[in-house]
């Protein structure tokens, strides 16, 4: 037998009051850094390019080919610079079930190794991107006569930011004596 209690309908006055309460909360932008704003701006440039592509293709029936290439390049930049934001906030996908069963010292050693491997990997990829820019940096884009090096430099900046943020996270984890892997509840 279903024993759920039906919810009373919300009155218009109660709904309006909830909006009044929301208006009195100040927006706190202090936790955002430059990579957050760069990602936000690039996302909206990408959204405008995709809208322009949609509009020209389906409304004007004459698509601008360059909008797709620029939108894809914006997506690359959004992903790579946005990844630095995720590293700074420790919000990447992580598997922490193993840490629940390990002794505290073994978990600390393993978490430190994870931090060091992450930093090493990101520094290595940053060096590879630097070398790649030196090899193919003067190639033009396919549909528009702009150099691809603009995208490559933004990708390089994303990897530099990821590496720097990974160093910061590793240092913070070392200093406080635990990471999100060991104590995920401390990060809620």
Secondary structure, DSSP 8 states (H G I E B T S, - for coil): -----------HHHHHHHHHHHHTS----TT--HHHHHHHHHHHHHHHHHHHHHIIIIISS---HHHHHHHHHHHHHHHHHHHHHHHHHT-S----HHHHHS-HHHHHHHHHHHHHHHHHHHHHHHHHHHHHHHHHTT-B-SSSS-BTHHHHHHHHHHHHHHHHHHHHHHHHHHHHT--TTT-GGGG-
